[in-house]
Amino acid sequence: MAETQKNNPLHGITLEKILTDLQAHYGWEKLGILIRIDCFNSNQSIKSSLNFLRKMPWARKKVEDLFLDTFHK
């Protein structure tokens, strides 16, 4: 299994860690501008955002892409 994940930069990083790092780096307001989803603009919390992102793969992909662009250049 490790062989199939060696080129995946997100391997071993939880969605909660990704979201927490992005929120600490950008803040909710800037996150809401960069990725236009309601959980970043209203009801701002890690828990509500995680619930939404786990249900919506398209939104999770945007968050993961922003994380990679921000922290893994």
PyMOL commands that set and color helices and strands:
alter all, ss='L'
color gray80, all
select helices_A, chain A and resi 2-5+15-34+38-41+46-55+57-71
alter helices_A, ss='H'
color red, helices_A
deselect
rebuild
show_as cartoon
